[in-house]
Amino acid sequence: MSTSVGDDRETRQERINRELMELLNELRVALPGVQFLFAFLLIVPFQQTVATITPFQRGVYFLALASAAVATALLIAPAAQHRVLFRQHDKEALLRRSNLSALAGLVALGLAICSALLLVVDVLFSLTLAWVTAGALAVLLLSWWVAVPFWQRAHDEQDVPEDDGRTGRR
């Protein structure tokens, strides 16, 4: 059954196609930020002040760099898989994997952002302020990226049962 004007029902395949496109569009928002952070972290070792960093700062830098690399890989993976699996007729499995990849990529991105902030604030101000600032940002990210959406999901009506793909009915 196709979707008509004023009719919010869609077939299972239409829903999967729409959800996959929505996911890929959402990733287009996250990617420039993670790529910019990754690029920034890649140039840090070539700065003159890198010789004066402490072993702790070096470890935090590694964590930020590795997290940004992992986030980049995970957030790009859905688009890469979509391209490689083009016309393979298994969009639902792709959607499930892509959703997991996007969520894991956001976790890695959050870790990269917090550890980069920890490093910069430690270098410029103090370790205490760095932990407080990075911790506050971690709480903010956990609240708005995880807790609020899961709370909303738990308190909203359940998803409508899936269309079996044969009748067009839910």
C-alpha positions in Angstrom: 0.0 0.0 0.0 1.5 3.3 -0.9 1.2 6.4 1.2 -1.4 8.9 0.0 -1.8 12.5 0.9 -3.2 12.8 4.4 -2.6 9.1 5.1 0.3 8.5 7.6 0.3 4.7 6.9 3.2 3.3 5.0 4.3 -0.1 4.0 7.1 -1.8 5.9 9.5 -1.3 3.0 8.6 2.4 2.7 9.2 2.8 6.4 12.6 1.0 6.2 13.6 3.2 3.2 12.5 6.4 5.0 14.2 5.4 8.2 17.5 4.6 6.4 17.4 8.0 4.6 16.7 9.8 7.9 19.6 8.0 9.5 22.0 8.9 6.7 20.8 12.5 6.8 21.3 12.7 10.6 24.9 11.4 10.2 25.6 14.3 7.7 25.1 16.6 10.7 27.6 14.8 13.0 30.3 14.1 10.4 31.7 17.6 9.9 32.1 18.1 13.6 33.9 14.8 14.2 36.1 15.4 11.1 37.0 18.9 12.3 37.9 17.6 15.8 39.9 14.7 14.3 41.8 17.1 12.0 42.5 19.4 15.0 43.9 16.5 17.0 46.0 15.3 14.1 47.9 18.7 13.9 48.5 18.9 17.7 51.8 16.9 17.7 53.3 19.3 15.2 52.9 22.3 17.5 55.9 23.6 19.4 54.3 23.2 22.8 53.9 19.4 22.4 57.3 18.8 23.9 56.1 20.3 27.3 53.1 18.2 27.8 52.9 15.8 30.8 52.5 12.0 30.5 48.8 12.4 31.7 48.2 15.0 28.9 49.8 12.7 26.4 47.5 9.8 27.5 44.4 12.1 27.3 45.6 13.2 23.8 45.8 9.6 22.7 42.3 8.9 24.0 40.9 11.9 22.2 42.7 11.1 19.0 41.7 7.4 19.1 38.1 8.2 20.0 37.8 10.7 17.2 39.2 8.1 14.7 36.7 5.5 15.9 33.9 8.0 15.8 34.8 8.9 12.2 34.9 5.3 11.2 31.6 4.4 12.8 29.7 7.5 11.6 30.9 7.0 8.0 30.2 3.2 8.1 26.5 3.4 7.3 27.1 5.4 4.2 29.9 3.1 3.1 27.8 0.0 3.7 24.8 1.5 1.9 27.0 2.2 -1.1 28.6 -1.3 -1.1 25.3 -3.1 -0.5 23.4 -1.0 -3.1 20.6 -3.1 -4.6 21.2 -6.1 -2.4 17.6 -6.0 -1.1 18.5 -6.2 2.6 17.9 -2.7 3.8 16.3 -3.7 7.1 19.6 -5.5 8.2 21.5 -2.5 6.9 19.3 -0.2 8.9 19.8 -2.2 12.1 23.6 -2.2 11.7 23.7 1.4 10.7 21.7 2.4 13.7 24.1 0.5 16.0 27.1 2.0 14.2 25.6 5.5 14.6 25.0 5.1 18.3 28.4 3.7 18.9 29.9 6.5 16.8 28.1 9.0 19.0 29.5 7.4 22.1 33.0 7.6 20.6 32.4 11.2 19.6 31.2 12.1 23.1 34.4 10.6 24.5 36.5 12.4 21.9 34.9 15.7 22.7 35.2 15.3 26.5 38.8 14.1 26.4 39.8 16.9 23.9 38.2 19.4 26.3 40.0 17.8 29.2 43.3 18.2 27.4 42.9 21.8 26.3 41.6 23.0 29.6 44.4 21.2 31.5 47.1 22.7 29.2 45.6 26.2 29.4 44.3 26.4 32.9 44.5 23.6 35.5 43.9 19.9 35.9 41.1 20.5 38.5 39.2 22.9 36.2 39.8 20.5 33.3 38.1 17.6 35.2 35.2 19.8 36.3 34.7 21.1 32.8 35.0 17.8 31.0 32.8 16.1 33.7 30.1 18.8 33.3 30.2 18.3 29.5 30.0 14.5 29.9 26.9 14.9 32.2 25.4 17.3 29.6 26.0 14.8 26.7 24.8 11.8 28.7 21.7 13.8 29.7 20.7 15.2 26.2 22.1 12.4 24.0 21.1 9.4 26.1 18.9 10.0 29.2 16.3 12.4 27.7 15.7 10.3 24.6 15.4 7.1 26.5 13.1 8.7 29.1 11.0 10.1 26.2 11.0 6.7 24.5 9.9 5.0 27.8 7.0 7.5 28.2 5.7 7.7 24.7 3.3 5.4 23.1 4.8 2.2 21.7 5.7 2.0 18.0 2.8 0.9 15.8 3.1 -2.9 15.0 5.0 -3.5 11.8 3.3 -4.0 8.5 3.9 -7.6 7.4 4.7 -6.4 3.9 1.8 -8.4 2.3 -1.4 -6.6 3.1 -0.3 -3.1 3.7 -2.1 -3.2 7.1 -0.5 -2.7 10.4 
